[in-house]
Amino acid sequence: MSRVYNFSAGPSTLPELVLQRAASEMLDYGGSGQSVMEMSHRSSAFQSIIDRCEALLRELMEIPEDYAVLFLQGGASTQFAMVPLNLAVHSGKADYILTGQWAKKAASEGKLLLGEENVHIAGSSAEGNFSYIPEEQSLSFSPDADYVHICLNNTIYGTLYPYIPDTGNVPLVADISSMILSQPLPVSRFGLLYAGAQKNMGPAGLTVVIGKKSLLEDARPNTPTMLRYKTHLDAGSMYNTPPCYAIYICMLVLEWLKNDIGGLKEMEKLNREKAKLLYDFLDESTLFKGTVEKDSRSLMNVPFVTGDKDLDSQFVKEAEKAGLVNLKGHRTVGGMRASIYNAMPLTGVKALIDFMKDFEAKNR
Ligand SMILES: *Cc1c(COP(=O)(O)O)cnc(C)c1O
């Protein structure tokens, strides 16, 4: 068997130990004589999986008691609609900061549901092709907004907020799909956090929402049952059949984070080490260069270019032959992007840098 180093932005690489454990339990989970894929979501065996998944997430992220954890479906994209439907219940207005494609999509959905006139853009880096996060002093919040929405790590452009915006009494909502569990996060600074699992916590099909319970009680009139947080809060995320297998793999990833990595502080150290190696190399390289301003650099997604489109595609092709896959950049940025999520080992980043050095020497 030979495994590649997979730099995909999502779905993305999973810890090998997790895959091995899932394989060993595939036919018979914990003596139940069935796979987790086959068992009833109402069984006690599955109940203990979802309970353990939530307990581990709460422990690792230090989620306060007055916050709920929901295991949903529909991807982060469905949260673009659920957030306005459930949170815009007072003034019906919302602020959005535009720092990339996902933030823009969230804002468009807000406009669709709340009306164009009720969505205020509190900051944007669109004019710089989203290569930085706007400075905090430049943001202009509406005092009567029901929430402020941000995308904390911008997967496509490779930027991460170097600060958490202070929105006073207005709840801060963050899409953390591509940075959840990559470093400790002060959950209480946010009203609501959400993430598609397929970047840093498991397979596609699961979306995790962490929200202050008091924000999950209400919804706008005519909000469909399945799109109300309250429905899932009251039903322990089992109003309907949850994505059982994805939740199980997420549980294994959380166990790996706790037992093999040693928690989020340790994870952050490792992530910083990996990112620093790659950014330091990019800063010194005579061929490759990073596309993001230094103080906004993501620890998870690292876009870079050679400045020559043909050379970029040659690089992606040759890297693939060398077992370094999915390095093609997003079509809106071009060039390359290396996603180095939690499960990408240091050896994978080193292999990439060695390959880049080699390529640089041959193509100078
Ligand atoms: C991938 C991604 C999404 C889209 O997630 P889906 O689960 O495919 O809907 C949204 N936001 C961010 C930041 C992402 O990285």
The ligand as a MOL file (V3000), in Angstrom:
LIG
                    3D

  0  0  0     0  0            999 V3000
M  V30 BEGIN CTAB
M  V30 COUNTS 15 15 0 0 0
M  V30 BEGIN ATOM
M  V30 1 C -15.4950 24.4910 2.4030 0
M  V30 2 C -16.0420 25.7040 3.0230 0
M  V30 3 C -17.4060 26.0130 2.9630 0
M  V30 4 C -18.3950 25.1750 2.1970 0
M  V30 5 O -18.6430 24.0410 2.9220 0
M  V30 6 P -19.7430 22.9710 2.4650 0
M  V30 7 O -19.7090 22.0380 3.6360 0
M  V30 8 O -19.2520 22.3770 1.1910 0
M  V30 9 O -21.0370 23.6690 2.3200 0
M  V30 10 C -17.8450 27.1530 3.5880 0
M  V30 11 N -17.0010 27.9450 4.2720 0
M  V30 12 C -15.6780 27.6760 4.3530 0
M  V30 13 C -14.7810 28.5890 5.1120 0
M  V30 14 C -15.1600 26.5490 3.7380 0
M  V30 15 O -13.8530 26.2820 3.8220 0
M  V30 END ATOM
M  V30 BEGIN BOND
M  V30 1 1 1 2
M  V30 2 1 2 3
M  V30 3 2 2 14
M  V30 4 1 3 4
M  V30 5 2 3 10
M  V30 6 1 4 5
M  V30 7 1 5 6
M  V30 8 2 6 7
M  V30 9 1 6 8
M  V30 10 1 6 9
M  V30 11 1 10 11
M  V30 12 2 11 12
M  V30 13 1 12 13
M  V30 14 1 12 14
M  V30 15 1 14 15
M  V30 END BOND
M  V30 END CTAB
M  END
